[in-house]
């Protein structure tokens, strides 16, 4: 196991040094009609309609919020097609034939620095809501809901930790678009009267620290905060504790403690929204794993099919092996059965692995899953309660605290998918 972790670490450091390849001209783009937060939708266009880039073409409906759907290119709406989503499920996508002209919708315009500084909190929140800005670290939680109007925020934390193995998309984003990161931070600080901001990165990211040390010389209230090099340090509760020494109890929000926190890609999305009134139409992703020849970092149009990018990675390695496709990180991502997947705005990476079969063995009660759980759960007891169909015991063990980091499965010496049992226990606990 130690050798495996070391190898992944070195691979990630190498990937972080590889410049991003731009691929912004797919023949077709596919925009998801629904996502993990919104299960219903309506379209504002019909087949054959011409749409512009950034145009609002539909609306997703969630349990307590709506989310606009925007086109990421200009072209013709062809119809609906089913493909795999980052959730691991097949969903309907809006298929648009790209005319390669990037004709912009009239809703996009540039605000001056003075106009941005004069925005009220309520106005800024509406802009971020209308541009459908969400958590781009993978959560897809609407950003505007995290922007409180009535609470005093003292500190902004920007999560650039990217703690999962393999992924380096945020790493490259921070190196290649530092001014967007800094301006996004600055806008939020001005609008919400925030006194201090910290850009949180792992201590080993010397290149990021060096770049931002130079660029932040004129900003006394924005600085880089180096945190420890472990997983899941990117989990917001762990980040806040390490960066500020504040422990957020379960069931409480960071805003109750005067803290606002966003992923670094989300900060860039907020910058685009406030500066250009623009939704997220491009994003950085990592494609890596032992199933492709040349791992790469890409900047792509949201809606690009994975099948467009595999040839740019040299194609598949070891063609005689079946492949496993993981949307997101290897610890918390979702597995899909083929490369018929679409890059949505919350896809951070796609990991392509040669499929290997593992035999699950009986639990030996070693306690590894308990010792590795960052929230103090007893995953093996939750698993046993689920197998015994003891609903009351499942609820007593409180699986809802689980953040689905995957460490219990990773550390299991018997190769049991403990995380999956806990995930099912969360469903039972909600009943």
Secondary structure, 3 states (H helix, E strand, C coil): CHHHHHHHHHHHHHHHCCCCEEECCCCEEEEECCCCCEEEEEECCCCCCEECECCEEEEEEECCCEEEEECCCCEEEEEEEEEECCCCCEEEEEEEEECCCCCECCCCCCCCHHHHHCCCHHHHHHHHHHCCCECCCCCCCEHHHHCCCCCCCCEEEEECCCCCCCCCHHHHHHHHCHHHHHHHHHHHHHHHCCCEEEEEEECCCHHHHHHHHHHCCCCCCEEEEEECCCCCCCCHHHHHHHHHCCCCCCCCCHHHHCEEEEEHHHHHHHHHHHHHCCCCCEEEEEEECCCECCCEEEEEECCCEHHHHHHHHCCECCCCCCEEEEECCCCCCEEECCCCEECCCCCCEEEEEECCCCCCCCCCCCCHHHHHCCCCCCHHHHHHHHHCCCHHHHHHCCHHHCCCCCHHHHHCCCCCCHHHHHHHHHHHHHC
